Each structure stands twice: as structure tokens, then as C-alpha cells.
Amino acid sequence: MVKEATSPALADIEPVREPGAAPPFDDAFLERLGSEVRRLRKQRGLTLDQMVERSGVSAGALSQLERGYGNPELATLVRVAHALGVSAASMLTSSP
């Protein structure tokens, strides 16, 4: 009989971060990111429909992103950033 090696479940593994640091995508972060996306979109005079066309991201996903809901994929953030003419990094580090 072969005994399987036991390993901790992924759910049991804690990510490495500084003591007391907030998770990377907490609600406040997502709200700030959404506010920044909306600010940049409006600054450029773009409607949600125009952003859909430019980014290839659905209107529902863009709306959720701007309202700070969900958990956007990196590819979505890159598409939105490109449509707005900024880097994804600048959107992630901005504080509106």
C-alpha cells in the first residue's frame, strides 16, 4: 500500500505580509480603485459604452469595477487602463 504524502490545504496557507497589514484587495482598496477608474473615465469624457468599445470589458464588469464591487482580474484592469491611456500600475497605486 502506498501512503500519500500529506500537505496543507491551500486554504490553510496564510499569505506572507507585514504584521497588521490589510489584505491586498480589501473593500477600501476596491472602492479607491473604482473611484480612480470613474474619475479617469469622466476626465476623458468617456461614457461606459465608449469604455466597453475601447476596452472590450463588459458594461456590467466596468460598472462593478467603478462601484468597488467584485474582484477584477488583472487582465480586466490592464484592458481598462489601456483604454484610459494609463498604466495598470498607476491605477493600482493612485489615491483619488
MMTF fields as JSON, N, C-alpha, C and O atoms, coordinates in Angstrom:
{
  "mmtfVersion": "1.0.0",
  "mmtfProducer": "UNKNOWN",
  "numBonds": 383,
  "numAtoms": 384,
  "numGroups": 96,
  "numChains": 1,
  "numModels": 1,
  "chainsPerModel": [1],
  "groupsPerChain": [96],
  "chainIdList": ["A"],
  "bondAtomList": [4, 2, 8, 6, 12, 10, 16, 14, 20, 18, 24, 22, 28, 26, 32, 30, 36, 34, 40, 38, 44, 42, 48, 46, 52, 50, 56, 54, 60, 58, 64, 62, 68, 66, 72, 70, 76, 74, 80, 78, 84, 82, 88, 86, 92, 90, 96, 94, 100, 98, 104, 102, 108, 106, 112, 110, 116, 114, 120, 118, 124, 122, 128, 126, 132, 130, 136, 134, 140, 138, 144, 142, 148, 146, 152, 150, 156, 154, 160, 158, 164, 162, 168, 166, 172, 170, 176, 174, 180, 178, 184, 182, 188, 186, 192, 190, 196, 194, 200, 198, 204, 202, 208, 206, 212, 210, 216, 214, 220, 218, 224, 222, 228, 226, 232, 230, 236, 234, 240, 238, 244, 242, 248, 246, 252, 250, 256, 254, 260, 258, 264, 262, 268, 266, 272, 270, 276, 274, 280, 278, 284, 282, 288, 286, 292, 290, 296, 294, 300, 298, 304, 302, 308, 306, 312, 310, 316, 314, 320, 318, 324, 322, 328, 326, 332, 330, 336, 334, 340, 338, 344, 342, 348, 346, 352, 350, 356, 354, 360, 358, 364, 362, 368, 366, 372, 370, 376, 374, 380, 378],
  "bondOrderList": [1, 1, 1, 1, 1, 1, 1, 1, 1, 1, 1, 1, 1, 1, 1, 1, 1, 1, 1, 1, 1, 1, 1, 1, 1, 1, 1, 1, 1, 1, 1, 1, 1, 1, 1, 1, 1, 1, 1, 1, 1, 1, 1, 1, 1, 1, 1, 1, 1, 1, 1, 1, 1, 1, 1, 1, 1, 1, 1, 1, 1, 1, 1, 1, 1, 1, 1, 1, 1, 1, 1, 1, 1, 1, 1, 1, 1, 1, 1, 1, 1, 1, 1, 1, 1, 1, 1, 1, 1, 1, 1, 1, 1, 1, 1],
  "groupList": [{"groupName": "MET", "atomNameList": ["N", "CA", "C", "O"], "elementList": ["N", "C", "C", "O"], "formalChargeList": [0, 0, 0, 0], "bondAtomList": [1, 0, 2, 1, 3, 2], "bondOrderList": [1, 1, 2], "singleLetterCode": "M", "chemCompType": "L-PEPTIDE LINKING"}, {"groupName": "VAL", "atomNameList": ["N", "CA", "C", "O"], "elementList": ["N", "C", "C", "O"], "formalChargeList": [0, 0, 0, 0], "bondAtomList": [1, 0, 2, 1, 3, 2], "bondOrderList": [1, 1, 2], "singleLetterCode": "V", "chemCompType": "L-PEPTIDE LINKING"}, {"groupName": "LYS", "atomNameList": ["N", "CA", "C", "O"], "elementList": ["N", "C", "C", "O"], "formalChargeList": [0, 0, 0, 0], "bondAtomList": [1, 0, 2, 1, 3, 2], "bondOrderList": [1, 1, 2], "singleLetterCode": "K", "chemCompType": "L-PEPTIDE LINKING"}, {"groupName": "GLU", "atomNameList": ["N", "CA", "C", "O"], "elementList": ["N", "C", "C", "O"], "formalChargeList": [0, 0, 0, 0], "bondAtomList": [1, 0, 2, 1, 3, 2], "bondOrderList": [1, 1, 2], "singleLetterCode": "E", "chemCompType": "L-PEPTIDE LINKING"}, {"groupName": "ALA", "atomNameList": ["N", "CA", "C", "O"], "elementList": ["N", "C", "C", "O"], "formalChargeList": [0, 0, 0, 0], "bondAtomList": [1, 0, 2, 1, 3, 2], "bondOrderList": [1, 1, 2], "singleLetterCode": "A", "chemCompType": "L-PEPTIDE LINKING"}, {"groupName": "THR", "atomNameList": ["N", "CA", "C", "O"], "elementList": ["N", "C", "C", "O"], "formalChargeList": [0, 0, 0, 0], "bondAtomList": [1, 0, 2, 1, 3, 2], "bondOrderList": [1, 1, 2], "singleLetterCode": "T", "chemCompType": "L-PEPTIDE LINKING"}, {"groupName": "SER", "atomNameList": ["N", "CA", "C", "O"], "elementList": ["N", "C", "C", "O"], "formalChargeList": [0, 0, 0, 0], "bondAtomList": [1, 0, 2, 1, 3, 2], "bondOrderList": [1, 1, 2], "singleLetterCode": "S", "chemCompType": "L-PEPTIDE LINKING"}, {"groupName": "PRO", "atomNameList": ["N", "CA", "C", "O"], "elementList": ["N", "C", "C", "O"], "formalChargeList": [0, 0, 0, 0], "bondAtomList": [1, 0, 2, 1, 3, 2], "bondOrderList": [1, 1, 2], "singleLetterCode": "P", "chemCompType": "L-PEPTIDE LINKING"}, {"groupName": "LEU", "atomNameList": ["N", "CA", "C", "O"], "elementList": ["N", "C", "C", "O"], "formalChargeList": [0, 0, 0, 0], "bondAtomList": [1, 0, 2, 1, 3, 2], "bondOrderList": [1, 1, 2], "singleLetterCode": "L", "chemCompType": "L-PEPTIDE LINKING"}, {"groupName": "ASP", "atomNameList": ["N", "CA", "C", "O"], "elementList": ["N", "C", "C", "O"], "formalChargeList": [0, 0, 0, 0], "bondAtomList": [1, 0, 2, 1, 3, 2], "bondOrderList": [1, 1, 2], "singleLetterCode": "D", "chemCompType": "L-PEPTIDE LINKING"}, {"groupName": "ILE", "atomNameList": ["N", "CA", "C", "O"], "elementList": ["N", "C", "C", "O"], "formalChargeList": [0, 0, 0, 0], "bondAtomList": [1, 0, 2, 1, 3, 2], "bondOrderList": [1, 1, 2], "singleLetterCode": "I", "chemCompType": "L-PEPTIDE LINKING"}, {"groupName": "ARG", "atomNameList": ["N", "CA", "C", "O"], "elementList": ["N", "C", "C", "O"], "formalChargeList": [0, 0, 0, 0], "bondAtomList": [1, 0, 2, 1, 3, 2], "bondOrderList": [1, 1, 2], "singleLetterCode": "R", "chemCompType": "L-PEPTIDE LINKING"}, {"groupName": "GLY", "atomNameList": ["N", "CA", "C", "O"], "elementList": ["N", "C", "C", "O"], "formalChargeList": [0, 0, 0, 0], "bondAtomList": [1, 0, 2, 1, 3, 2], "bondOrderList": [1, 1, 2], "singleLetterCode": "G", "chemCompType": "PEPTIDE LINKING"}, {"groupName": "PHE", "atomNameList": ["N", "CA", "C", "O"], "elementList": ["N", "C", "C", "O"], "formalChargeList": [0, 0, 0, 0], "bondAtomList": [1, 0, 2, 1, 3, 2], "bondOrderList": [1, 1, 2], "singleLetterCode": "F", "chemCompType": "L-PEPTIDE LINKING"}, {"groupName": "GLN", "atomNameList": ["N", "CA", "C", "O"], "elementList": ["N", "C", "C", "O"], "formalChargeList": [0, 0, 0, 0], "bondAtomList": [1, 0, 2, 1, 3, 2], "bondOrderList": [1, 1, 2], "singleLetterCode": "Q", "chemCompType": "L-PEPTIDE LINKING"}, {"groupName": "TYR", "atomNameList": ["N", "CA", "C", "O"], "elementList": ["N", "C", "C", "O"], "formalChargeList": [0, 0, 0, 0], "bondAtomList": [1, 0, 2, 1, 3, 2], "bondOrderList": [1, 1, 2], "singleLetterCode": "Y", "chemCompType": "L-PEPTIDE LINKING"}, {"groupName": "ASN", "atomNameList": ["N", "CA", "C", "O"], "elementList": ["N", "C", "C", "O"], "formalChargeList": [0, 0, 0, 0], "bondAtomList": [1, 0, 2, 1, 3, 2], "bondOrderList": [1, 1, 2], "singleLetterCode": "N", "chemCompType": "L-PEPTIDE LINKING"}, {"groupName": "HIS", "atomNameList": ["N", "CA", "C", "O"], "elementList": ["N", "C", "C", "O"], "formalChargeList": [0, 0, 0, 0], "bondAtomList": [1, 0, 2, 1, 3, 2], "bondOrderList": [1, 1, 2], "singleLetterCode": "H", "chemCompType": "L-PEPTIDE LINKING"}],
  "groupTypeList": [0, 1, 2, 3, 4, 5, 6, 7, 4, 8, 4, 9, 10, 3, 7, 1, 11, 3, 7, 12, 4, 4, 7, 7, 13, 9, 9, 4, 13, 8, 3, 11, 8, 12, 6, 3, 1, 11, 11, 8, 11, 2, 14, 11, 12, 8, 5, 8, 9, 14, 0, 1, 3, 11, 6, 12, 1, 6, 4, 12, 4, 8, 6, 14, 8, 3, 11, 12, 15, 12, 16, 7, 3, 8, 4, 5, 8, 1, 11, 1, 4, 17, 4, 8, 12, 1, 6, 4, 4, 6, 0, 8, 5, 6, 6, 7],
  "groupIdList": [1, 2, 3, 4, 5, 6, 7, 8, 9, 10, 11, 12, 13, 14, 15, 16, 17, 18, 19, 20, 21, 22, 23, 24, 25, 26, 27, 28, 29, 30, 31, 32, 33, 34, 35, 36, 37, 38, 39, 40, 41, 42, 43, 44, 45, 46, 47, 48, 49, 50, 51, 52, 53, 54, 55, 56, 57, 58, 59, 60, 61, 62, 63, 64, 65, 66, 67, 68, 69, 70, 71, 72, 73, 74, 75, 76, 77, 78, 79, 80, 81, 82, 83, 84, 85, 86, 87, 88, 89, 90, 91, 92, 93, 94, 95, 96],
  "secStructList": [7, 7, 7, 7, 7, 7, 7, 7, 7, 4, 4, 4, 7, 7, 7, 7, 7, 7, 6, 6, 7, 7, 7, 6, 6, 7, 2, 2, 2, 2, 2, 2, 2, 2, 2, 2, 2, 2, 2, 2, 2, 2, 2, 6, 6, 7, 7, 2, 2, 2, 2, 2, 2, 2, 2, 7, 7, 7, 2, 2, 2, 2, 2, 2, 2, 2, 6, 6, 7, 1, 7, 7, 7, 2, 2, 2, 2, 2, 2, 2, 2, 2, 2, 2, 6, 1, 7, 2, 2, 2, 2, 2, 2, 7, 7, 7],
  "xCoordList": [0.844, 0.0, 0.896, 1.848, 0.581, 1.346, 0.629, -0.554, 1.344, 0.747, 0.999, 2.126, -0.092, 0.027, 0.676, 0.425, 1.496, 2.113, 1.041, 0.19, 1.092, 0.124, 0.735, 1.908, -0.078, 0.361, -0.781, -1.941, -0.479, -1.55, -2.443, -1.981, -3.725, -4.673, -4.335, -3.863, -4.58, -4.29, -5.015, -4.496, -6.207, -6.98, -6.304, -6.544, -5.453, -4.789, -3.491, -2.904, -3.034, -1.766, -2.029, -2.799, -1.398, -1.551, -0.562, 0.6, -1.006, -0.06, 0.929, 0.615, 2.102, 3.129, 2.876, 2.843, 2.699, 2.565, 2.96, 3.023, 3.217, 3.648, 2.574, 1.382, 2.988, 2.014, 1.104, 1.575, -0.182, -1.15, -1.523, -2.387, -0.887, -1.197, -2.528, -2.871, -3.27, -4.56, -4.343, -3.311, -5.283, -5.175, -5.055, -5.545, -4.411, -4.163, -5.424, -5.391, -6.525, -7.744, -8.892, -9.897, -8.755, -9.85, -10.876, -10.632, -12.01, -13.096, -12.673, -13.053, -11.895, -11.469, -10.586, -10.701, -9.715, -8.86, -9.704, -9.485, -10.672, -11.52, -12.35, -12.582, -12.796, -13.541, -12.645, -13.072, -11.402, -10.464, -10.137, -10.077, -9.926, -9.646, -10.827, -10.639, -12.025, -13.22, -13.392, -13.743, -13.149, -13.243, -12.223, -12.513, -11.027, -9.977, -10.361, -10.163, -10.9, -11.331, -12.431, -12.382, -13.419, -14.512, -13.975, -14.373, -13.071, -12.508, -11.781, -11.973, -10.955, -10.213, -11.152, -10.949, -12.174, -13.138, -13.854, -13.963, -14.337, -15.065, -14.135, -14.528, -12.91, -11.924, -11.689, -11.434, -11.778, -11.567, -12.859, -12.849, -13.969, -15.249, -15.819, -16.536, -15.496, -15.948, -17.179, -17.271, -18.122, -19.275, -18.898, -17.867, -19.738, -19.499, -19.508, -18.69, -20.437, -20.497, -19.205, -18.732, -18.638, -17.371, -16.242, -15.354, -16.279, -15.264, -15.395, -14.391, -16.638, -16.861, -16.191, -15.486, -16.423, -15.839, -14.315, -13.651, -13.763, -12.308, -11.599, -10.507, -12.215, -11.529, -11.879, -11.082, -13.067, -13.514, -14.023, -14.273, -14.178, -14.705, -16.201, -16.62, -17.004, -18.461, -18.892, -18.194, -20.049, -20.593, -20.829, -20.592, -21.296, -21.536, -20.259, -20.23, -19.19, -17.91, -17.345, -16.797, -17.468, -16.982, -17.771, -17.199, -19.082, -19.92, -19.559, -19.447, -19.379, -18.981, -17.627, -17.436, -16.693, -15.36, -15.45, -14.849, -16.202, -16.31, -17.012, -16.766, -17.875, -18.59, -17.839, -18.295, -16.676, -15.867, -16.352, -16.04, -17.117, -17.629, -16.81, -16.097, -16.929, -16.293, -14.816, -14.289, -14.169, -12.738, -12.178, -12.027, -11.869, -11.47, -10.179, -9.245, -10.143, -8.939, -7.9, -8.236, -6.651, -5.572, -5.756, -5.522, -6.171, -6.376, -7.432, -7.298, -8.475, -9.509, -8.921, -9.177, -8.139, -7.527, -6.587, -6.537, -5.844, -4.921, -5.708, -5.326, -6.799, -7.622, -8.223, -8.224, -8.726, -9.316, -8.247, -8.475, -7.103, -6.009, -5.601, -5.422, -5.455, -5.071, -6.118, -5.77, -7.39, -8.467, -8.441, -8.864, -7.943, -7.856, -6.521, -6.34, -5.593, -4.298, -3.359, -2.506, -3.514, -2.629, -2.126, -2.613, -1.156, -0.674, -1.573, -2.17, -1.652, -2.402, -1.768, -2.472, -0.46, 0.236, -0.19, -0.383, -0.34, -0.728, -2.14, -2.424, -3.026, -4.387, -4.384, -5.152, -3.518, -3.474, -2.836, -3.094, -2.012, -1.313, -1.854, -1.378, -2.847, -3.4, -4.355, -5.006, -4.423, -5.39, -6.195, -5.717, -7.425, -8.226, -8.545, -9.205],
  "yCoordList": [-1.168, 0.0, 1.24, 1.326, 2.208, 3.442, 4.509, 4.775, 5.106, 6.17, 7.506, 7.831, 8.278, 9.58, 10.583, 10.587, 11.413, 12.479, 13.478, 13.84, 13.904, 14.897, 16.281, 16.5, 17.189, 18.574, 19.45, 19.046, 20.637, 21.506, 21.932, 22.13, 22.07, 22.559, 24.014, 24.748, 24.42, 25.811, 26.805, 27.883, 26.445, 27.352, 27.571, 28.58, 26.621, 26.728, 27.518, 27.807, 27.872, 28.578, 30.082, 30.605, 30.745, 32.195, 32.895, 32.494, 33.944, 34.7, 35.452, 35.803, 35.687, 36.41, 37.9, 38.403, 38.602, 40.057, 40.601, 39.873, 41.868, 42.519, 42.365, 42.365, 42.235, 42.142, 43.37, 44.506, 43.13, 44.215, 44.802, 45.676, 44.338, 44.872, 44.322, 43.168, 45.166, 44.751, 43.845, 43.946, 42.968, 42.155, 43.055, 44.184, 42.587, 43.461, 43.979, 45.062, 43.255, 43.691, 43.777, 43.084, 44.616, 44.805, 45.755, 46.338, 45.912, 46.732, 48.176, 48.763, 48.74, 50.133, 50.279, 51.262, 49.316, 49.358, 49.306, 50.088, 48.385, 48.248, 49.506, 49.885, 50.153, 51.41, 52.507, 53.269, 52.6, 53.607, 53.339, 54.267, 52.079, 51.717, 52.092, 52.673, 51.763, 52.101, 53.594, 54.059, 54.347, 55.808, 56.371, 57.32, 55.786, 56.247, 55.944, 56.781, 54.771, 54.416, 55.37, 55.874, 55.616, 56.535, 57.947, 58.613, 58.404, 59.742, 59.877, 60.858, 58.897, 58.942, 58.877, 59.579, 58.034, 57.922, 59.247, 59.715, 59.84, 61.112, 62.244, 63.107, 62.245, 63.256, 63.231, 64.266, 62.047, 61.901, 62.037, 61.917, 62.288, 62.489, 61.23, 61.296, 60.074, 58.8, 58.273, 58.362, 57.724, 57.052, 55.603, 55.127, 54.897, 53.479, 52.72, 51.824, 53.074, 52.404, 52.597, 51.669, 53.788, 54.033, 53.225, 52.739, 53.086, 52.277, 50.802, 50.103, 50.328, 48.949, 48.735, 47.748, 49.67, 49.565, 49.615, 48.825, 50.521, 50.703, 49.562, 49.16, 49.037, 48.067, 46.611, 45.71, 46.387, 45.014, 44.385, 43.181, 45.181, 44.724, 45.018, 46.082, 44.102, 44.284, 45.481, 45.889, 46.028, 47.162, 46.78, 47.581, 45.554, 45.098, 45.04, 45.456, 44.514, 44.431, 45.813, 46.052, 46.731, 48.101, 48.79, 49.473, 48.61, 49.214, 48.687, 49.456, 47.378, 46.796, 47.321, 47.636, 47.415, 47.928, 49.343, 49.657, 50.198, 51.596, 51.736, 52.7, 50.8, 50.847, 50.118, 50.079, 49.536, 48.873, 47.494, 46.995, 46.86, 45.512, 44.475, 44.794, 43.238, 42.14, 42.046, 42.667, 41.246, 41.019, 40.988, 39.913, 42.157, 42.21, 41.446, 41.474, 40.769, 40.064, 41.07, 42.175, 40.675, 41.542, 41.906, 43.053, 40.951, 41.224, 42.311, 43.149, 42.302, 43.334, 44.692, 45.677, 44.752, 46.018, 46.55, 47.756, 45.66, 46.081, 46.626, 47.649, 45.964, 46.448, 47.822, 48.71, 47.986, 49.268, 50.354, 51.453, 50.06, 51.035, 51.445, 52.631, 50.469, 50.76, 51.651, 52.593, 51.358, 52.167, 53.605, 54.531, 53.778, 55.11, 55.797, 56.968, 55.071, 55.653, 55.787, 56.674, 54.899, 54.905, 53.487, 52.537, 53.352, 52.012, 51.421, 52.149, 50.116, 49.465, 49.782, 49.954, 49.856, 50.168, 51.522, 51.673, 52.515, 53.846, 53.818, 54.526, 53.016, 52.916, 52.241, 52.61, 51.253, 50.499, 51.272, 50.976, 52.254, 52.995, 54.396, 55.111, 54.807, 56.159, 56.234, 55.253, 57.397, 57.68, 58.899, 60.029, 58.672, 59.824, 60.801, 61.81],
  "zCoordList": [0.0, 0.0, 0.0, 0.776, -0.885, -0.976, -0.177, -0.388, 0.724, 1.535, 0.839, 0.465, 0.675, 0.022, 0.971, 2.176, 0.4, 1.201, 1.581, 0.769, 2.786, 3.215, 3.08, 3.381, 2.629, 2.523, 2.984, 2.899, 3.469, 3.954, 2.801, 1.677, 3.098, 2.1, 1.793, 2.661, 0.552, 0.174, 1.063, 1.353, 1.492, 2.344, 3.693, 4.355, 4.101, 5.396, 5.346, 6.389, 4.148, 4.0, 4.028, 3.223, 4.939, 5.05, 4.128, 4.054, 3.416, 2.591, 3.481, 4.618, 2.956, 3.704, 3.536, 2.413, 4.638, 4.614, 5.983, 6.974, 6.002, 7.232, 8.314, 8.007, 9.571, 10.664, 10.683, 10.635, 10.753, 10.809, 9.462, 9.389, 8.39, 7.059, 6.584, 6.842, 5.885, 5.335, 4.137, 3.473, 3.845, 2.636, 1.422, 1.452, 0.342, -0.805, -1.484, -2.069, -1.43, -2.095, -1.111, -1.267, -0.104, 0.824, 0.214, -0.843, 0.866, 0.328, 0.068, -0.945, 0.973, 0.805, -0.43, -1.163, -0.663, -1.853, -3.117, -4.042, -3.164, -4.348, -4.588, -5.736, -3.519, -3.665, -4.224, -5.091, -3.738, -4.261, -5.725, -6.533, -6.063, -7.452, -8.347, -9.415, -7.917, -8.691, -8.866, -9.951, -7.813, -7.891, -8.869, -9.598, -8.884, -9.799, -11.25, -12.131, -11.496, -12.855, -13.323, -14.445, -12.466, -12.828, -13.066, -14.022, -12.195, -12.339, -13.681, -14.399, -14.011, -15.273, -16.481, -17.471, -16.391, -17.498, -17.732, -18.865, -16.654, -16.786, -17.213, -17.998, -16.703, -17.085, -18.595, -19.21, -19.178, -20.622, -21.422, -22.647, -20.731, -21.401, -22.028, -23.026, -21.437, -21.996, -21.264, -20.04, -22.025, -21.434, -21.166, -21.641, -20.4, -20.179, -21.499, -21.705, -22.404, -23.709, -24.499, -25.156, -24.435, -25.127, -24.497, -25.196, -23.176, -22.491, -22.87, -23.013, -23.032, -23.464, -24.818, -25.026, -25.73, -27.074, -27.029, -27.7, -26.258, -26.204, -25.493, -25.896, -24.438, -23.58, -23.876, -23.613, -24.421, -24.608, -23.323, -23.28, -22.281, -20.997, -20.988, -21.443, -20.484, -20.498, -19.652, -18.723, -19.991, -19.237, -17.782, -16.877, -17.559, -16.19, -15.375, -14.217, -15.993, -15.291, -15.016, -13.94, -15.973, -15.764, -14.661, -13.811, -14.677, -13.657, -12.274, -11.319, -12.171, -10.886, -10.438, -9.263, -11.367, -11.042, -10.495, -9.467, -11.181, -10.742, -9.401, -8.676, -9.059, -7.775, -6.663, -5.52, -7.005, -5.987, -5.624, -4.543, -6.509, -6.254, -7.011, -7.962, -6.569, -7.278, -6.991, -6.069, -7.814, -7.694, -9.113, -9.694, -9.676, -11.081, -11.351, -10.55, -12.483, -12.898, -13.376, -13.803, -13.3, -13.758, -15.227, -15.61, -16.053, -17.481, -17.681, -18.574, -16.859, -16.94, -16.59, -17.283, -15.527, -15.12, -16.194, -16.436, -16.837, -17.9, -19.085, -19.653, -19.469, -20.588, -20.282, -21.134, -19.074, -18.676, -18.666, -19.172, -18.105, -18.061, -19.47, -19.748, -20.354, -21.738, -22.405, -23.117, -22.177, -22.759, -22.24, -22.931, -21.022, -20.42, -20.699, -20.366, -21.309, -21.638, -20.46, -20.434, -19.475, -18.305, -18.071, -18.685, -17.188, -16.844, -15.751, -14.958, -15.729, -14.669, -13.31, -12.314, -13.28, -12.022, -11.48, -10.273, -12.366, -11.887, -11.314, -10.348, -11.89, -11.357, -9.993, -9.104, -9.836, -8.591, -7.442, -6.276, -7.765, -6.718, -6.504, -5.621, -7.298, -7.176, -5.99, -5.631, -5.402, -4.358, -4.786, -4.684, -5.268, -5.746, -4.646, -4.89]
}
